[in-house]
Amino acid sequence: MLKTISPLISPELLKVLAEMGHGDEIIFSDAHFPGAQHGARK
């Protein structure tokens, strides 16, 4: 069991966060976030 980590965070999200490297970014947003403006980097 992981202590001090909210049970609201899914195991899949914890895995993704653990696999992220330096310079990786993640956005937590709602349905109104303009995602098309933040697409893949060129």
C-alpha positions as protocol buffer text, in pm:
chain_id: "A"
residue {
  index: 1
  type: MET
  ca { x: 0 y: 0 z: 0 }
}
residue {
  index: 2
  type: LEU
  ca { x: 124 y: 348 z: -85 }
}
residue {
  index: 3
  type: LYS
  ca { x: 90 y: 582 z: 209 }
}
residue {
  index: 4
  type: THR
  ca { x: 38 y: 959 z: 174 }
}
residue {
  index: 5
  type: ILE
  ca { x: -81 y: 917 z: -186 }
}
residue {
  index: 6
  type: SER
  ca { x: -446 y: 995 z: -245 }
}
residue {
  index: 7
  type: PRO
  ca { x: -659 y: 692 z: -339 }
}
residue {
  index: 8
  type: LEU
  ca { x: -820 y: 918 z: -602 }
}
residue {
  index: 9
  type: ILE
  ca { x: -506 y: 883 z: -816 }
}
residue {
  index: 10
  type: SER
  ca { x: -543 y: 573 z: -1031 }
}
residue {
  index: 11
  type: PRO
  ca { x: -267 y: 312 z: -1067 }
}
residue {
  index: 12
  type: GLU
  ca { x: -245 y: 397 z: -1438 }
}
residue {
  index: 13
  type: LEU
  ca { x: -178 y: 764 z: -1361 }
}
residue {
  index: 14
  type: LEU
  ca { x: 87 y: 670 z: -1103 }
}
residue {
  index: 15
  type: LYS
  ca { x: 257 y: 452 z: -1366 }
}
residue {
  index: 16
  type: VAL
  ca { x: 257 y: 733 z: -1623 }
}
residue {
  index: 17
  type: LEU
  ca { x: 395 y: 979 z: -1368 }
}
residue {
  index: 18
  type: ALA
  ca { x: 668 y: 734 z: -1268 }
}
residue {
  index: 19
  type: GLU
  ca { x: 770 y: 681 z: -1632 }
}
residue {
  index: 20
  type: MET
  ca { x: 792 y: 1053 z: -1709 }
}
residue {
  index: 21
  type: GLY
  ca { x: 1140 y: 1190 z: -1766 }
}
residue {
  index: 22
  type: HIS
  ca { x: 1298 y: 1530 z: -1727 }
}
residue {
  index: 23
  type: GLY
  ca { x: 1129 y: 1776 z: -1959 }
}
residue {
  index: 24
  type: ASP
  ca { x: 810 y: 1573 z: -1994 }
}
residue {
  index: 25
  type: GLU
  ca { x: 491 y: 1761 z: -1927 }
}
residue {
  index: 26
  type: ILE
  ca { x: 139 y: 1660 z: -1827 }
}
residue {
  index: 27
  type: ILE
  ca { x: -176 y: 1870 z: -1822 }
}
residue {
  index: 28
  type: PHE
  ca { x: -467 y: 1812 z: -1587 }
}
residue {
  index: 29
  type: SER
  ca { x: -761 y: 2001 z: -1732 }
}
residue {
  index: 30
  type: ASP
  ca { x: -1133 y: 2001 z: -1780 }
}
residue {
  index: 31
  type: ALA
  ca { x: -1336 y: 1969 z: -2101 }
}
residue {
  index: 32
  type: HIS
  ca { x: -1297 y: 2340 z: -2177 }
}
residue {
  index: 33
  type: PHE
  ca { x: -916 y: 2334 z: -2209 }
}
residue {
  index: 34
  type: PRO
  ca { x: -803 y: 2439 z: -2561 }
}
residue {
  index: 35
  type: GLY
  ca { x: -603 y: 2122 z: -2623 }
}
residue {
  index: 36
  type: ALA
  ca { x: -564 y: 2183 z: -2997 }
}
residue {
  index: 37
  type: GLN
  ca { x: -339 y: 2478 z: -2916 }
}
residue {
  index: 38
  type: HIS
  ca { x: -110 y: 2253 z: -2710 }
}
residue {
  index: 39
  type: GLY
  ca { x: -55 y: 1968 z: -2954 }
}
residue {
  index: 40
  type: ALA
  ca { x: 264 y: 1782 z: -3037 }
}
residue {
  index: 41
  type: ARG
  ca { x: 584 y: 1982 z: -3036 }
}
residue {
  index: 42
  type: LYS
  ca { x: 753 y: 2058 z: -3366 }
}
